[in-house]
Amino acid sequence: MSAYTAPSQIAQRQLDYFADKHVLVAGEIEDQFPLELVDHCQSVTVFSSNYSYYRSIKDNAKITAYFGCEFKADTNADLILLYWPKAKAEGEYLLAMLLAKLGVDTEVVVVGENRSGVNSIAKLFAQYGRITKYDSARRCSFYWGVCQTAPAAFDQQAWFKNYSIEVAGVTLTIKSLPGVFSHGSFDLGSQLLLETLPALDGKVLDFGCGAGVIGAYMAKTNPNASVHLCDINAYALTSSAATLAANHLRGHVFASDIYSDISEQYQFIVSNPPFHSGLETNYNAAETLLGEAPNHLTGGGSLIIVANSFLKYPPIINRSFGTCQLLAKNSKFTIYRGDKTA
């Protein structure tokens, strides 16, 4: 069985498209195909919004890797290999941003699973030129096209969705970019979590901060707490920073692959933990978050999370903390708490 995802396998079938090109790889890339691609083109640059993937590839001397949500580095790339993301708006964002950077005559290859909506690229690309499907296999599609119309200058601010939330009399402005969890809307699980939170003090971590809803609320309602926000997703980090700024709040926003960049101990870790990776259900991050949480809490510190009620998190919290409290529950979500021994 191939070590590559299905989109990479279909790209591998069409290596001639990459011959003699300087390739910029972006989007929902999840494997090491760029390292093979180096042998079939002039150079490979990888631009990823996923901190975990960036960490897995950044030290390889064969490629140049960048992490972020806007590609600003100097480049001689003349072909984009775009792995179509699960969020259509993120795909549109990437096209607008990357083509504004690279300009007319840039070749574009788009690969993705059909269930991700990759076939919408035919209409979305029309403003830049023509793009055509040249291959399909394993429920994936391979498109190739050329940017023929000068792209508009890219303005990241125009891609934010702004909305307001109100919880327990507290109103906040939320700013989110495409690719962020619950983009442009208030997640009902997060609402239940905020309605349930006790008063907080000390250092507090919003793990998997998304658009910064939880972190901003904690900073607003607990002005003496030191609020930190982390996420694996660059769009989330930029959105959280923008949300804090929009509400005149302070917080430390940083990238972390679960606990990879977390060296401090917290009085509270608060989270609406993710259980998806790309299009697939993936519990690994949440299980590690719960299982290793006591190592990152002060004595007497607490983990408080919201989860879909069908997720089997209580046994993990029990193993980690020796107990698991149920703080609140509705028809879909449950709030759990684990306390570290003082």
Secondary structure by P-SEA (a helix, b strand, c coil): cccccaaaaaaaaccccccccbbbbbccccccccccccccccbbbbbbccaaaaaacccccccccccccccccccccccccccccccaaaaaaaaaaaaaaacccbbbbbbbbcccccccccccccccbbbbbccccccbbbbbbbbccccccccccccccccccccccbbbbbbbcccccccccccaaaaaaaacccccccbbbbcccccaaaaaaaaaaccccbbbbbcccaaaaaaaaaaaaaacbbbbbbbbcccccccccccbbbccccccccccccaaaaaaaaaacccccccccccccccccccccaaaaaaaccccccccccccbbbbbbbccc
